């Protein structure tokens, strides 16, 4: 018995036709973008780019122009010697310039209103004749010397002088500390 050869074309195998296997055509949705849609997308892309660039530009300008803290002048006129009574502490410049003007029988000096412990503002208690810090209880005599509480050193004094017309000028840029022996400097007080 002979086996028919499929490659050979005998009559029985002629009914089977070899057809190539083909895939079904897929209808791929290849939408063509019209001109109007393309321009809209292009505009949105450039608008987003411009927004990001403007944000970075704003940050750059903010960096180039930093905040400036405008403080009051560091020297000011405090009136005349006759404006201050002997034995009293003037709180006239406590809020605006953070300075007390103190007059005793021999001199006038300007004390800083900043506690040397942690920077709070002490209060002048005329009945007790002392400065008392409300934050941690530091106490200072009228002269500015600390005597109670955690304050590590006396209050600072500022430069004080008389102008040619007799007005008192306080200069806060020059400070005098008692522990350094600077309170004996003639610029730290005015002799009355």
DRENDO-1510 file (C-alpha; in Angstrom, 1 decimal, always signed):
<recs>
REC; n; res; u; v; w
REC; 1; UNK; +0.0; +0.0; +0.0 .
REC; 2; UNK; +1.3; +3.3; -0.9 .
REC; 3; UNK; +0.9; +6.3; +1.1 .
REC; 4; UNK; -0.2; +9.3; -0.8 .
REC; 5; UNK; +2.3; +12.1; -0.8 .
REC; 6; UNK; +0.6; +15.5; -0.1 .
REC; 7; UNK; +3.2; +17.3; -2.0 .
REC; 8; UNK; +2.5; +15.4; -5.0 .
REC; 9; UNK; -0.7; +16.3; -6.7 .
REC; 10; UNK; -2.8; +13.1; -6.9 .
REC; 11; UNK; -6.5; +13.3; -7.7 .
REC; 12; UNK; -7.7; +12.6; -4.2 .
REC; 13; UNK; -5.8; +15.4; -2.6 .
REC; 14; UNK; -6.7; +18.0; -5.2 .
REC; 15; UNK; -9.9; +18.8; -3.5 .
REC; 16; UNK; -8.0; +20.2; -0.5 .
REC; 17; UNK; -6.6; +23.5; -1.5 .
REC; 18; UNK; -3.9; +24.9; +0.6 .
REC; 19; UNK; -5.0; +28.4; +1.6 .
REC; 20; UNK; -2.7; +30.7; +3.6 .
REC; 21; UNK; -3.7; +31.5; +7.1 .
REC; 22; UNK; -4.4; +35.2; +7.3 .
REC; 23; UNK; -5.4; +37.2; +10.3 .
REC; 24; UNK; -8.6; +39.1; +10.3 .
REC; 25; UNK; -8.1; +42.7; +9.6 .
REC; 26; UNK; -8.4; +44.8; +12.7 .
REC; 27; UNK; -10.1; +48.1; +12.3 .
REC; 28; UNK; -7.6; +50.2; +14.1 .
REC; 29; UNK; -9.0; +53.6; +15.1 .
REC; 30; UNK; -6.5; +55.9; +13.7 .
REC; 31; UNK; -8.3; +59.1; +14.2 .
REC; 32; UNK; -6.7; +61.9; +12.4 .
REC; 33; UNK; -6.4; +65.0; +14.6 .
REC; 34; UNK; -8.0; +68.0; +13.0 .
REC; 35; UNK; -6.3; +71.3; +12.9 .
REC; 36; UNK; -8.5; +72.9; +15.6 .
REC; 37; UNK; -7.9; +70.2; +18.2 .
REC; 38; UNK; -4.1; +70.4; +17.5 .
REC; 39; UNK; -4.1; +74.1; +18.0 .
REC; 40; UNK; -6.1; +73.8; +21.3 .
REC; 41; UNK; -3.6; +71.2; +22.7 .
REC; 42; UNK; -0.7; +73.3; +21.5 .
REC; 43; UNK; -2.2; +76.4; +23.2 .
REC; 44; UNK; -2.8; +74.4; +26.5 .
REC; 45; UNK; +0.8; +73.1; +26.5 .
REC; 46; UNK; +2.3; +76.6; +26.0 .
REC; 47; UNK; +0.0; +78.1; +28.7 .
REC; 48; UNK; +1.1; +75.4; +31.2 .
REC; 49; UNK; +4.7; +76.1; +30.3 .
REC; 50; UNK; +4.2; +79.9; +30.7 .
REC; 51; UNK; +2.5; +79.4; +34.1 .
REC; 52; UNK; +5.4; +77.3; +35.4 .
REC; 53; UNK; +8.0; +79.8; +34.0 .
REC; 54; UNK; +6.1; +82.7; +35.7 .
REC; 55; UNK; +6.1; +80.8; +39.0 .
REC; 56; UNK; +9.8; +80.3; +38.8 .
REC; 57; UNK; +10.3; +83.9; +37.7 .
REC; 58; UNK; +8.3; +85.1; +40.7 .
REC; 59; UNK; +10.4; +83.0; +43.1 .
REC; 60; UNK; +13.6; +84.4; +41.5 .
REC; 61; UNK; +12.4; +88.0; +41.9 .
REC; 62; UNK; +11.4; +87.3; +45.5 .
REC; 63; UNK; +14.9; +86.0; +46.1 .
REC; 64; UNK; +16.5; +89.1; +44.6 .
REC; 65; UNK; +14.4; +91.5; +46.7 .
REC; 66; UNK; +14.5; +90.1; +50.3 .
REC; 67; UNK; +12.4; +91.3; +53.2 .
REC; 68; UNK; +13.7; +94.4; +54.8 .
REC; 69; UNK; +13.0; +95.1; +58.4 .
REC; 70; UNK; +12.5; +98.8; +59.0 .
REC; 71; UNK; +13.3; +99.6; +62.6 .
REC; 72; UNK; +13.1; +103.0; +64.3 .
REC; 73; UNK; +16.2; +105.1; +64.4 .
REC; 74; UNK; +18.7; +103.9; +66.9 .
REC; 75; UNK; +19.4; +107.3; +68.3 .
REC; 76; UNK; +16.6; +109.6; +69.5 .
REC; 77; UNK; +16.1; +112.8; +71.5 .
REC; 78; UNK; +14.8; +112.3; +75.0 .
REC; 79; UNK; +14.0; +115.8; +76.1 .
REC; 80; UNK; +15.8; +118.0; +78.5 .
REC; 81; UNK; +17.4; +117.3; +81.9 .
REC; 82; UNK; +14.7; +119.3; +83.7 .
REC; 83; UNK; +12.0; +116.9; +82.3 .
REC; 84; UNK; +13.2; +114.2; +84.7 .
REC; 85; UNK; +12.8; +114.3; +88.5 .
REC; 86; UNK; +15.5; +113.1; +90.8 .
REC; 87; UNK; +15.0; +109.6; +92.1 .
REC; 88; UNK; +12.5; +108.6; +89.4 .
REC; 89; UNK; +12.4; +106.2; +86.4 .
REC; 90; UNK; +10.8; +107.5; +83.2 .
REC; 91; UNK; +9.0; +105.0; +81.2 .
REC; 92; UNK; +8.2; +107.4; +78.4 .
REC; 93; UNK; +10.4; +105.6; +75.9 .
REC; 94; UNK; +9.7; +102.0; +77.1 .
REC; 95; UNK; +7.4; +101.0; +74.2 .
REC; 96; UNK; +8.8; +102.9; +71.3 .
REC; 97; UNK; +12.5; +102.7; +72.0 .
REC; 98; UNK; +12.8; +100.1; +74.7 .
REC; 99; UNK; +14.7; +102.5; +77.0 .
REC; 100; UNK; +14.2; +103.7; +80.6 .
REC; 101; UNK; +15.7; +107.1; +81.5 .
REC; 102; UNK; +16.8; +107.0; +85.2 .
REC; 103; UNK; +17.9; +110.1; +87.2 .
REC; 104; UNK; +19.5; +110.0; +90.6 .
REC; 105; UNK; +21.1; +112.8; +92.6 .
REC; 106; UNK; +24.3; +112.7; +90.6 .
REC; 107; UNK; +23.6; +111.5; +87.0 .
REC; 108; UNK; +21.2; +110.5; +84.3 .
REC; 109; UNK; +21.5; +107.3; +82.4 .
REC; 110; UNK; +19.6; +105.2; +79.9 .
REC; 111; UNK; +18.8; +101.6; +80.7 .
REC; 112; UNK; +17.8; +98.9; +78.3 .
REC; 113; UNK; +14.4; +97.4; +78.9 .
REC; 114; UNK; +15.6; +93.9; +77.8 .
REC; 115; UNK; +16.0; +91.4; +80.6 .
REC; 116; UNK; +19.5; +89.8; +80.5 .
REC; 117; UNK; +18.0; +86.3; +81.3 .
REC; 118; UNK; +15.8; +85.6; +78.2 .
REC; 119; UNK; +15.0; +89.0; +76.7 .
REC; 120; UNK; +11.6; +89.7; +78.3 .
REC; 121; UNK; +10.7; +93.3; +79.3 .
REC; 122; UNK; +10.7; +93.9; +83.0 .
REC; 123; UNK; +8.3; +96.2; +84.7 .
REC; 124; UNK; +9.2; +99.2; +86.9 .
REC; 125; UNK; +7.6; +98.8; +90.3 .
REC; 126; UNK; +7.8; +102.3; +92.0 .
REC; 127; UNK; +6.4; +101.0; +95.3 .
REC; 128; UNK; +9.1; +98.4; +95.6 .
REC; 129; UNK; +11.8; +100.6; +93.9 .
REC; 130; UNK; +12.9; +97.8; +91.5 .
REC; 131; UNK; +12.5; +96.4; +88.0 .
REC; 132; UNK; +10.8; +93.0; +88.0 .
REC; 133; UNK; +10.7; +90.6; +85.1 .
REC; 134; UNK; +7.3; +88.9; +84.7 .
REC; 135; UNK; +8.7; +86.0; +82.8 .
REC; 136; UNK; +11.1; +84.3; +85.3 .
REC; 137; UNK; +11.2; +86.7; +88.3 .
REC; 138; UNK; +14.5; +88.4; +87.8 .
REC; 139; UNK; +14.8; +91.6; +89.8 .
REC; 140; UNK; +17.0; +94.7; +89.2 .
REC; 141; UNK; +17.7; +97.7; +91.4 .
REC; 142; UNK; +17.0; +101.2; +90.0 .
REC; 143; UNK; +20.6; +101.3; +88.9 .
REC; 144; UNK; +20.1; +98.2; +86.7 .
REC; 145; UNK; +22.1; +95.8; +89.0 .
REC; 146; UNK; +20.5; +92.3; +89.2 .
REC; 147; UNK; +19.8; +91.0; +92.7 .
REC; 148; UNK; +17.2; +88.2; +92.4 .
REC; 149; UNK; +16.1; +85.6; +89.9 .
REC; 150; UNK; +17.9; +83.9; +87.1 .
REC; 151; UNK; +19.3; +87.0; +85.4 .
REC; 152; UNK; +23.0; +86.4; +84.9 .
REC; 153; UNK; +24.1; +90.1; +84.7 .
REC; 154; UNK; +22.9; +93.6; +85.1 .
REC; 155; UNK; +20.9; +95.5; +82.5 .
REC; 156; UNK; +22.8; +97.3; +79.8 .
REC; 157; UNK; +23.2; +101.0; +79.5 .
REC; 158; UNK; +23.1; +103.0; +76.3 .
REC; 159; UNK; +25.2; +105.9; +75.3 .
REC; 160; UNK; +23.7; +109.2; +76.5 .
REC; 161; UNK; +24.9; +112.7; +75.7 .
REC; 162; UNK; +23.8; +116.3; +75.5 .
REC; 163; UNK; +23.3; +118.1; +72.2 .
REC; 164; UNK; +24.6; +121.7; +71.9 .
REC; 165; UNK; +21.1; +123.0; +72.7 .
REC; 166; UNK; +21.0; +121.0; +75.9 .
REC; 167; UNK; +18.7; +118.2; +74.7 .
REC; 168; UNK; +19.4; +114.6; +75.8 .
REC; 169; UNK; +20.4; +112.2; +73.0 .
REC; 170; UNK; +20.3; +108.5; +73.5 .
REC; 171; UNK; +22.3; +106.3; +71.1 .
REC; 172; UNK; +21.3; +102.6; +71.2 .
REC; 173; UNK; +24.1; +101.5; +68.9 .
REC; 174; UNK; +26.6; +101.9; +71.8 .
REC; 175; UNK; +26.0; +99.7; +74.8 .
REC; 176; UNK; +27.8; +99.6; +78.2 .
REC; 177; UNK; +28.0; +96.5; +80.4 .
REC; 178; UNK; +28.6; +96.8; +84.1 .
REC; 179; UNK; +30.5; +93.5; +84.4 .
REC; 180; UNK; +33.1; +94.8; +81.9 .
REC; 181; UNK; +33.6; +97.9; +83.9 .
REC; 182; UNK; +32.0; +100.1; +81.2 .
REC; 183; UNK; +29.5; +101.9; +83.4 .
REC; 184; UNK; +32.3; +104.2; +84.5 .
REC; 185; UNK; +32.7; +105.4; +80.9 .
REC; 186; UNK; +31.7; +109.1; +80.7 .
REC; 187; UNK; +29.5; +108.3; +77.6 .
REC; 188; UNK; +27.3; +105.9; +79.7 .
REC; 189; UNK; +25.8; +108.8; +81.8 .
REC; 190; UNK; +25.3; +112.5; +82.1 .
REC; 191; UNK; +26.5; +114.3; +85.2 .
REC; 192; UNK; +23.7; +116.6; +86.6 .
</recs>
